[in-house]
Amino acid sequence: MECIKISGAREHNLKNITVSIPRNKLVVITGPSGSGKSSLAFDTIYAEGQRRYIESLSSYARLFLDQLHRADVDYIEGLPPAIAVEQRTAAASPRSIIATTTEIYDYLRLLFCHVGCRFCPDTGVPLTSQTTTEIVDALCSLKQGSPIIILAPLVDGKKGEFRDVFDKVARAGFIRVRVDGELIELDPKNLPRLDPKRKHVIEAVVDRLIVDSRARVRIADSVETALEWGRGIIKVLHADPQVSIHRLNGGLKP
């Protein structure tokens, strides 16, 4: 149906009006004060759309939602589930948009996260989740004898000094961290001082080793440690100039 048909709307000060509103278009309802603009838009169209949406949910879910009254109207056709944006000037952030205000952005993000296919911006290779075994196999397949550094991402492009992060990593026994691309040795008595006004990237250096078939057990242990500290993400620096950085996403799966 190409339009929303409303017949016999009598909510508040509406006088039994009948109107058709086209869908997929920006429609503005105008009129003098008290003519029934809000009664038509919010108390009739929006209220009926929300009521129908709530009725489509399970009886258990409806227990936690406010029950909306049926609008005083003969019938409404072609009405999809509706949302309403409050009239207010103060936004939560200067970057707020309709999607974030109505919270539909959260659902879109989940949709694209699970349905969309991510690609590496540098190589164009599709990014997929990998198990620990698959990551270890990928590292062992690198050129034998080449050095690698296994990193656990801790901070990714955030502002702050992060002295608590350095202190936590040092207490856990890590000797080095990589801050904004530079390797730094950790000294518990003299932790690095960062500019709190700049964004930083901090990674814990889990292991530095040479790719070798006999080092598989060590690589596996280091990968598991990096995934644990990196919350499912690790970074591996490879000395081969043809493969500068591998970013392997995976979880702690058997």
C-alpha positions as CSV (number, residue, x, y, z in Angstrom):
1,M,0.0,0.0,0.0
2,E,1.4,3.4,-1.1
3,C,-0.3,5.5,1.6
4,I,-1.7,5.4,5.1
5,K,-5.5,5.8,5.0
6,I,-7.2,7.3,8.1
7,S,-11.0,7.4,8.3
8,G,-13.1,9.0,11.0
9,A,-10.4,10.3,13.3
10,R,-12.0,11.9,16.4
11,E,-9.2,11.9,18.9
12,H,-9.3,15.1,21.1
13,N,-10.3,18.0,18.9
14,L,-10.3,16.2,15.6
15,K,-13.7,16.4,13.9
16,N,-14.2,13.1,12.2
17,I,-11.6,13.7,9.6
18,T,-10.5,11.4,6.7
19,V,-7.0,11.7,5.2
20,S,-4.5,9.8,3.1
21,I,-0.8,10.2,3.9
22,P,1.8,9.0,1.3
23,R,4.4,6.5,2.6
24,N,8.2,6.8,2.0
25,K,7.9,10.6,1.8
26,L,8.5,13.5,4.2
27,V,5.1,14.7,5.2
28,V,4.5,17.9,7.2
29,I,1.2,18.5,9.1
30,T,0.5,22.2,9.4
31,G,-2.3,24.3,10.9
32,P,-3.1,26.9,13.5
33,S,-2.8,26.2,17.2
34,G,-5.5,23.8,18.4
35,S,-6.4,22.5,15.0
36,G,-5.4,18.9,15.9
37,K,-1.9,18.5,14.4
38,S,-0.5,16.6,17.4
39,S,-3.8,14.7,17.9
40,L,-3.5,13.4,14.3
41,A,0.3,12.7,14.3
42,F,0.9,11.4,17.9
43,D,-2.4,10.5,19.5
44,T,-3.8,8.8,16.4
45,I,-1.2,7.6,13.9
46,Y,1.7,7.0,16.3
47,A,-0.5,5.6,19.1
48,E,-2.2,3.1,16.8
49,G,1.1,2.1,15.2
50,Q,2.7,1.4,18.6
51,R,-0.4,-0.4,19.9
52,R,-0.4,-2.7,16.9
53,Y,3.4,-3.4,17.3
54,I,2.9,-4.2,21.0
55,E,0.0,-6.5,20.2
56,S,2.3,-8.5,17.8
57,L,4.6,-9.3,20.7
58,S,4.2,-12.3,23.0
59,S,2.0,-12.0,26.1
60,Y,5.1,-12.3,28.3
61,A,6.8,-9.4,26.6
62,R,3.6,-7.2,26.9
63,L,3.8,-7.5,30.7
64,F,6.8,-5.2,30.7
65,L,5.4,-2.6,28.3
66,D,2.8,0.2,28.8
67,Q,-0.6,-0.7,27.3
68,L,-1.6,2.0,24.9
69,H,-5.3,2.9,24.4
70,R,-7.0,2.4,21.0
71,A,-7.2,5.6,19.1
72,D,-10.7,7.1,18.5
73,V,-10.8,6.4,14.8
74,D,-13.0,4.3,12.4
75,Y,-10.1,2.5,10.8
76,I,-6.4,3.0,9.7
77,E,-5.0,1.1,6.8
78,G,-1.4,0.7,5.6
79,L,0.1,1.7,9.0
80,P,3.6,0.1,9.8
81,P,5.2,0.1,13.2
82,A,6.0,3.7,14.1
83,I,8.5,5.7,16.1
84,A,8.2,9.3,17.4
85,V,11.0,11.8,18.1
86,E,10.3,14.2,20.9
87,Q,10.3,18.0,20.3
88,R,13.5,19.1,22.1
89,T,16.5,21.2,21.4
90,A,19.0,19.7,23.8
91,A,20.7,16.7,22.2
92,A,22.9,14.2,24.1
93,S,25.8,15.0,21.8
94,P,26.5,17.4,18.9
95,R,26.9,14.3,16.8
96,S,23.5,13.0,17.6
97,I,21.3,12.1,14.7
98,I,17.8,10.6,14.3
99,A,19.2,7.1,14.3
100,T,20.9,7.5,17.6
101,T,18.1,9.5,19.2
102,T,15.5,6.8,18.3
103,E,18.1,4.1,19.2
104,I,17.5,2.4,15.8
105,Y,21.2,2.8,15.2
106,D,21.9,0.1,17.8
107,Y,19.8,-2.4,15.9
108,L,21.4,-1.4,12.6
109,R,24.8,-1.9,14.0
110,L,23.9,-5.4,15.2
111,L,22.4,-6.2,11.8
112,F,25.4,-5.1,9.8
113,C,27.7,-6.8,12.4
114,H,26.1,-10.2,11.9
115,V,24.9,-10.0,8.3
116,G,27.5,-7.8,6.6
117,C,30.8,-9.0,5.3
118,R,33.9,-7.1,6.6
119,F,36.9,-6.5,4.4
120,C,40.5,-5.5,5.3
121,P,40.9,-1.9,4.1
122,D,44.5,-2.5,3.1
123,T,44.3,-5.9,1.3
124,G,40.6,-6.3,0.5
125,V,40.6,-9.8,2.0
126,P,37.4,-10.7,3.9
127,L,37.7,-10.7,7.7
128,T,36.3,-13.7,9.4
129,S,36.3,-14.9,13.0
130,Q,38.9,-17.6,13.6
131,T,39.4,-20.2,16.3
132,T,42.7,-20.4,18.3
133,T,43.7,-23.4,16.2
134,E,43.1,-21.6,12.9
135,I,45.2,-18.6,14.1
136,V,48.1,-20.9,15.2
137,D,47.9,-22.7,11.8
138,A,48.1,-19.3,10.0
139,L,51.1,-18.2,12.1
140,C,52.9,-21.5,11.6
141,S,52.4,-21.3,7.8
142,L,54.4,-18.0,7.7
143,K,58.0,-18.2,6.3
144,Q,60.1,-20.4,8.5
145,G,62.8,-18.5,10.4
146,S,61.1,-15.1,10.2
147,P,60.5,-13.2,13.5
148,I,57.0,-12.3,14.7
149,I,55.7,-10.3,17.6
150,I,52.4,-11.3,19.1
151,L,50.4,-8.4,20.6
152,A,47.3,-8.1,22.7
153,P,45.3,-4.8,21.9
154,L,44.5,-3.0,25.1
155,V,43.5,0.5,24.0
156,D,42.4,1.4,20.5
157,G,42.3,5.1,19.6
158,K,41.2,6.6,23.0
159,K,42.3,9.6,24.9
160,G,43.8,9.4,28.3
161,E,47.0,8.7,30.3
162,F,46.1,5.0,30.9
163,R,48.4,4.7,33.9
164,D,46.1,2.0,35.3
165,V,46.5,0.0,32.1
166,F,50.3,0.1,32.3
167,D,50.2,-0.8,36.0
168,K,47.9,-3.7,35.4
169,V,50.0,-5.0,32.5
170,A,53.2,-4.6,34.5
171,R,51.8,-6.5,37.5
172,A,50.8,-9.3,35.2
173,G,54.4,-9.8,34.3
174,F,54.5,-8.2,30.8
175,I,57.9,-6.7,30.1
176,R,57.1,-4.6,27.0
177,V,54.2,-2.7,25.5
178,R,53.7,-1.1,22.1
179,V,52.4,2.5,22.4
180,D,51.4,4.3,19.2
181,G,53.6,2.0,17.2
182,E,56.7,2.2,19.4
183,L,58.0,-0.6,21.6
184,I,58.6,0.5,25.2
185,E,60.0,-1.5,28.1
186,L,57.9,-1.4,31.2
187,D,59.3,-0.3,34.5
188,P,56.8,-0.6,37.4
189,K,58.5,2.3,39.2
190,N,58.6,4.6,36.1
191,L,55.5,4.0,34.0
192,P,55.1,5.8,30.6
193,R,53.4,9.2,30.7
194,L,51.1,9.9,27.8
195,D,49.4,13.0,26.7
196,P,45.8,12.8,28.0
197,K,44.5,15.0,25.2
198,R,45.7,12.7,22.4
199,K,44.3,9.4,21.2
200,H,46.6,6.4,21.8
201,V,46.9,2.8,20.8
202,I,48.3,0.5,23.4
203,E,49.2,-3.2,22.9
204,A,50.8,-5.6,25.3
205,V,53.8,-7.5,23.9
206,V,52.9,-11.1,24.7
207,D,55.8,-12.9,22.9
208,R,58.6,-12.3,20.4
209,L,59.7,-15.5,18.7
210,I,61.0,-17.1,15.5
211,V,58.5,-19.0,13.3
212,D,59.5,-22.7,13.5
213,S,57.5,-25.9,13.4
214,R,58.9,-26.9,16.8
215,A,57.6,-23.6,18.3
216,R,53.9,-24.5,17.7
217,V,53.2,-25.1,21.4
218,R,54.7,-21.8,22.4
219,I,52.8,-20.0,19.6
220,A,49.6,-21.6,20.8
221,D,50.2,-20.5,24.4
222,S,51.0,-17.0,23.3
223,V,47.9,-16.8,21.1
224,E,45.6,-17.9,23.9
225,T,47.2,-15.3,26.2
226,A,46.9,-12.5,23.6
227,L,43.2,-13.4,22.9
228,E,42.4,-13.3,26.6
229,W,44.0,-9.9,27.2
230,G,42.8,-8.5,23.8
231,R,39.2,-9.6,24.4
232,G,39.2,-11.9,21.4
233,I,41.5,-9.9,19.1
234,I,45.2,-10.2,18.6
235,K,47.8,-8.4,16.4
236,V,50.8,-10.1,14.9
237,L,53.8,-8.2,13.5
238,H,55.7,-10.1,10.9
239,A,59.2,-9.2,9.6
240,D,58.4,-10.2,6.0
241,P,58.1,-7.0,4.1
242,Q,55.3,-8.5,1.9
243,V,53.2,-9.1,5.0
244,S,53.5,-6.1,7.3
245,I,50.6,-6.7,9.8
246,H,48.2,-9.5,10.3
247,R,45.1,-8.8,12.2
248,L,43.4,-12.1,13.2
249,N,40.1,-12.0,14.9
250,G,39.0,-15.0,16.9
251,G,37.6,-16.2,20.2
252,L,38.8,-18.6,22.8
253,K,37.1,-21.6,21.2
254,P,38.3,-25.2,21.4
